[in-house]
């Protein structure tokens, strides 16, 4: 098993934390939009859409930040979860977050640390 000191976890943690903060900002922004009566009356979307989307974005932001905090644990489940998130980031607006995450996940020492044999 690879030594934890040599693994560049920052390639995974920094993009996850930054994207989590963006999700949290989107969630707060949705709730802030509901404070303005003019926005809700001008919008074709009902107010519960903004509440629901805000809650979803906030929970997604918290989940990504929590994953960033536990990414250093040697578990196959954490590796697979990180791989799924990375695959979702690559074809999206988060592509610049996904690139260092892919570099992290394909490294041989990282795969050995998580016990992934490819």
Secondary structure, DSSP 8 states (H G I E B T S, - for coil): ---GGGS-THHHHHHHHHHHHHHHHHHHHHHHHHH-HHHHHH-SS-HHHHHHHHHHHHHHHHHHHHHHHHTTS--HHHHHHHHHHHHHHHTSTTHHHHHHHHHHHH-HHHHHHHT---
